Amino acid sequence: MLVDWNLLSDDLQLILSREALRRAVETVAGQAEILAEEMEGGLLNDLGGPEALRLLAALARATGNDPLDMPAAGHA
């Protein structure tokens, strides 16, 4: 049963949005780690990428824990 987003309470919209963002962050971080491992394993050219990807994964997870705690764009 699909529910119109606008019919959900503000609190429920916030809960669902935060969970969606948490899952997205974990997906991006996980993919960055997989790419790093593939570079280290020789499947992709390594031009210093694995450490940069791990940094991206760590930053995504560190700032993705509380989406409302992230700085606004242009104010990092």
Backbone as numpy.savetxt, mean C-alpha at the origin, in Angstrom:
# Nx Ny Nz CAx CAy CAz Cx Cy Cz
-25.91 -9.26 -1.75 -26.75 -8.09 -1.75 -25.86 -6.84 -1.75
-25.94 -6.07 -2.80 -25.17 -4.84 -2.90 -25.95 -3.70 -2.25
-25.22 -2.85 -1.55 -25.83 -1.71 -0.88 -25.25 -0.44 -1.48
-26.10 0.54 -1.69 -25.64 1.83 -2.19 -24.71 2.44 -1.14
-23.51 2.81 -1.59 -22.50 3.39 -0.70 -23.08 4.54 0.11
-23.88 5.36 -0.51 -24.43 6.54 0.16 -25.43 6.20 1.26
-25.94 4.98 1.25 -26.86 4.57 2.29 -26.14 4.08 3.55
-24.84 3.82 3.42 -24.05 3.38 4.57 -23.78 4.57 5.49
-23.67 4.30 6.77 -23.35 5.37 7.71 -21.93 5.87 7.45
-21.66 7.09 7.88 -20.32 7.65 7.71 -19.28 6.78 8.39
-19.60 6.26 9.57 -18.65 5.42 10.30 -18.34 4.14 9.51
-19.37 3.52 8.93 -19.15 2.30 8.17 -18.37 2.59 6.88
-18.66 3.70 6.24 -17.89 4.10 5.06 -16.41 4.27 5.42
-16.14 4.89 6.55 -14.76 5.09 6.99 -14.08 3.76 7.28
-14.76 2.86 7.95 -14.19 1.54 8.26 -13.87 0.79 6.97
-14.79 0.78 6.03 -14.57 0.07 4.77 -13.46 0.72 3.95
-13.40 2.03 3.95 -12.35 2.73 3.21 -10.98 2.44 3.79
-10.87 2.46 5.10 -9.59 2.16 5.75 -9.13 0.75 5.46
-10.07 -0.21 5.48 -9.70 -1.59 5.21 -9.26 -1.75 3.75
-9.95 -1.09 2.84 -9.56 -1.15 1.43 -8.17 -0.56 1.24
-7.88 0.55 1.89 -6.56 1.16 1.78 -5.50 0.27 2.40
-5.80 -0.35 3.54 -4.85 -1.26 4.18 -4.51 -2.41 3.25
-5.51 -2.97 2.60 -5.28 -4.08 1.67 -4.48 -3.61 0.45
-4.78 -2.44 -0.04 -4.03 -1.91 -1.19 -2.56 -1.71 -0.84
-2.31 -1.16 0.34 -0.92 -0.95 0.79 -0.19 -2.27 0.87
-0.83 -3.27 1.43 -0.19 -4.57 1.57 0.07 -5.19 0.20
-0.84 -5.00 -0.74 -0.64 -5.51 -2.10 0.56 -4.85 -2.76
0.65 -3.53 -2.69 1.77 -2.80 -3.29 3.08 -3.22 -2.63
3.10 -3.28 -1.31 4.32 -3.66 -0.59 4.73 -5.09 -0.95
3.76 -5.98 -1.02 4.06 -7.37 -1.36 4.63 -7.49 -2.77
4.07 -6.76 -3.71 4.56 -6.79 -5.08 5.98 -6.22 -5.16
6.25 -5.18 -4.39 7.60 -4.60 -4.37 8.61 -5.62 -3.86
8.23 -6.36 -2.84 9.13 -7.39 -2.31 9.35 -8.52 -3.31
8.31 -8.92 -4.02 8.45 -9.97 -5.03 9.39 -9.51 -6.14
9.24 -8.28 -6.59 10.14 -7.76 -7.62 11.58 -7.73 -7.14
11.78 -7.34 -5.89 13.13 -7.32 -5.32 13.73 -8.72 -5.32
12.95 -9.71 -4.94 13.45 -11.09 -4.92 13.77 -11.57 -6.34
12.94 -11.20 -7.32 13.20 -11.61 -8.70 14.48 -10.96 -9.22
14.74 -9.72 -8.83 15.98 -9.06 -9.23 17.17 -9.75 -8.60
17.06 -10.07 -7.33 18.16 -10.74 -6.65 18.41 -12.13 -7.21
17.34 -12.78 -7.67 17.48 -14.12 -8.24 17.92 -14.12 -9.70
18.10 -12.95 -10.28 18.58 -12.85 -11.65 17.49 -12.91 -12.71
16.23 -12.94 -12.29 15.14 -12.99 -13.27 14.91 -11.64 -13.93
15.28 -10.56 -13.26 15.18 -9.20 -13.80 16.52 -8.52 -13.62
16.85 -7.58 -14.49 18.10 -6.84 -14.35 18.12 -6.08 -13.03
19.21 -6.18 -12.33 19.38 -5.50 -11.05 20.19 -4.22 -11.26
19.53 -3.10 -11.16 20.20 -1.81 -11.26 20.06 -1.06 -9.93
20.16 -1.79 -8.83 19.98 -1.19 -7.51 18.54 -1.20 -7.07
17.72 -1.91 -7.80 16.29 -1.91 -7.54 15.81 -2.63 -6.29
16.40 -3.79 -5.93 15.86 -4.52 -4.79 15.78 -3.69 -3.50
16.84 -2.95 -3.21 16.81 -2.16 -1.97 15.80 -1.02 -2.07
15.69 -0.42 -3.25 14.70 0.64 -3.45 13.29 0.10 -3.30
13.05 -1.10 -3.83 11.72 -1.71 -3.71 11.41 -2.07 -2.26
12.41 -2.54 -1.54 12.19 -2.85 -0.12 11.91 -1.58 0.67
12.58 -0.50 0.30 12.31 0.78 0.94 10.87 1.21 0.66
10.43 1.07 -0.59 9.05 1.39 -0.95 8.08 0.55 -0.12
8.36 -0.74 0.00 7.49 -1.63 0.78 7.43 -1.19 2.24
8.57 -0.88 2.81 8.62 -0.45 4.21 7.88 0.87 4.41
8.09 1.80 3.50 7.40 3.09 3.61 5.90 2.94 3.46
5.48 2.10 2.51 4.05 1.88 2.31 3.42 1.31 3.57
4.11 0.34 4.16 3.56 -0.27 5.37 3.60 0.70 6.55
4.65 1.47 6.67 4.78 2.40 7.80 3.72 3.49 7.73
3.47 4.01 6.54 2.50 5.09 6.41 1.10 4.58 6.14
0.98 3.30 5.80 -0.32 2.75 5.48 -1.10 2.23 6.67
-0.50 2.22 7.85 -1.20 1.70 9.02 -2.38 2.56 9.42
-2.25 3.87 9.30 -3.36 4.76 9.61 -3.47 5.77 8.48
-4.36 5.51 7.52 -4.45 6.37 6.35 -4.75 7.83 6.68
-5.39 8.08 7.79 -5.71 9.46 8.14 -4.52 10.17 8.78
-3.47 9.41 9.09 -2.29 9.98 9.72 -1.23 10.38 8.69
-1.51 10.14 7.40 -0.55 10.46 6.36 -0.62 11.95 6.05
0.55 12.56 5.74 0.54 13.98 5.39 -0.19 14.21 4.09
-0.78 15.38 3.94 -1.47 15.73 2.70 -0.45 15.87 1.58
-0.90 15.69 0.36 -0.02 15.82 -0.80 0.66 17.19 -0.78
1.94 17.18 -1.03 2.70 18.44 -1.03 3.16 18.88 0.33
2.87 18.07 1.36 3.25 18.43 2.72 3.98 17.28 3.40
4.71 16.51 2.62 5.40 15.33 3.18 6.57 15.73 4.05
